[in-house]
Amino acid sequence: MKRILTLATIAAIGAILTIPAEAAKGGKKGKKGGDDAIAMYDKDGSGKIDGTEMEAVKADFAAGKPAAKALDTNADGTLSDDEIAAAGAKQKKKKKNK
């Protein structure tokens, strides 16, 4: 019985210690990062957000959706066209390197 309790404790501690590490790397957080957000909003696959895509991002940001909030890179509570353009450029470069 002591062995089972010891193994269960070790497993629990291991899980507790790895969760913050995964979150820091952008792993299983449940919140989409900027790259995923751009992919989600880039409906035409151009690698950038433009026109109606931009309007959708801004509407989702105003509604508080996490995918759009992830694009607010300076965390000032507003989403500028520059932040969206920068995220699109980053996604396009990432796609090119694959």
C-alpha positions as CSV (number, residue, x, y, z in Angstrom):
1,M,0.0,0.0,0.0
2,K,2.9,2.4,0.8
3,R,4.4,1.7,-2.6
4,I,1.2,2.6,-4.4
5,L,0.8,5.8,-2.4
6,T,4.4,6.7,-3.0
7,L,4.1,6.1,-6.8
8,A,0.8,8.1,-6.9
9,T,2.4,11.0,-5.1
10,I,5.5,11.0,-7.4
11,A,3.2,11.0,-10.4
12,A,1.1,13.8,-9.1
13,I,4.2,15.9,-8.3
14,G,5.6,15.3,-11.8
15,A,2.3,16.4,-13.4
16,I,2.2,19.5,-11.2
17,L,5.7,20.5,-12.2
18,T,5.3,19.9,-15.9
19,I,2.0,21.9,-16.3
20,P,3.7,25.3,-15.8
21,A,6.5,24.3,-18.2
22,E,4.0,23.4,-20.9
23,A,2.1,26.6,-20.4
24,A,5.3,28.7,-20.7
25,K,6.1,26.9,-24.0
26,G,2.6,27.7,-25.3
27,G,1.6,24.0,-24.9
28,K,-1.9,22.8,-23.9
29,K,-3.2,26.0,-22.4
30,G,-6.6,26.0,-24.0
31,K,-5.9,29.5,-25.2
32,K,-4.8,29.9,-28.8
33,G,-1.6,31.8,-29.5
34,G,-1.2,34.5,-32.1
35,D,0.0,32.0,-34.8
36,D,-3.1,29.9,-34.3
37,A,-5.3,33.0,-34.3
38,I,-3.9,34.1,-37.6
39,A,-4.5,30.7,-39.1
40,M,-8.0,30.7,-37.8
41,Y,-8.9,34.1,-39.2
42,D,-7.0,33.9,-42.5
43,K,-9.8,32.4,-44.5
44,D,-8.2,32.9,-48.0
45,G,-4.9,31.4,-46.9
46,S,-2.9,34.5,-48.0
47,G,-0.9,34.5,-44.8
48,K,-2.2,37.9,-43.7
49,I,-5.4,39.4,-42.3
50,D,-7.2,41.8,-44.7
51,G,-10.6,43.2,-45.4
52,T,-13.5,41.2,-43.9
53,E,-11.0,39.0,-42.0
54,M,-9.8,42.2,-40.2
55,E,-13.4,43.1,-39.3
56,A,-13.9,39.6,-37.9
57,V,-10.8,39.8,-35.8
58,K,-11.8,43.1,-34.4
59,A,-15.3,42.0,-33.6
60,D,-14.0,38.9,-31.8
61,F,-11.6,41.0,-29.9
62,A,-14.4,43.3,-28.8
63,A,-16.4,40.2,-27.7
64,G,-13.4,39.0,-25.6
65,K,-12.6,35.9,-27.6
66,P,-9.2,34.4,-26.5
67,A,-8.0,33.8,-30.0
68,A,-8.3,37.4,-30.9
69,K,-7.1,38.6,-27.5
70,A,-3.8,36.7,-28.2
71,L,-3.0,39.1,-31.0
72,D,-2.8,42.0,-28.5
73,T,1.0,41.6,-28.2
74,N,1.6,44.7,-26.0
75,A,-1.3,43.8,-23.7
76,D,-2.7,47.4,-23.7
77,G,-6.3,46.2,-24.1
78,T,-6.6,47.4,-27.7
79,L,-5.9,45.7,-30.9
80,S,-4.1,47.9,-33.5
81,D,-3.8,47.2,-37.2
82,D,0.0,47.0,-36.7
83,E,-0.4,44.1,-34.2
84,I,-2.6,42.2,-36.6
85,A,-0.2,42.9,-39.5
86,A,2.8,41.9,-37.4
87,A,1.1,38.6,-36.5
88,G,0.2,38.0,-40.1
89,A,3.8,38.6,-41.2
90,K,5.1,36.2,-38.6
91,Q,2.6,33.5,-39.8
92,K,3.6,34.1,-43.4
93,K,7.3,33.7,-42.5
94,K,6.6,30.6,-40.5
95,K,4.7,29.1,-43.4
96,K,7.5,29.9,-45.8
97,N,10.1,28.1,-43.6
98,K,8.2,24.8,-43.6
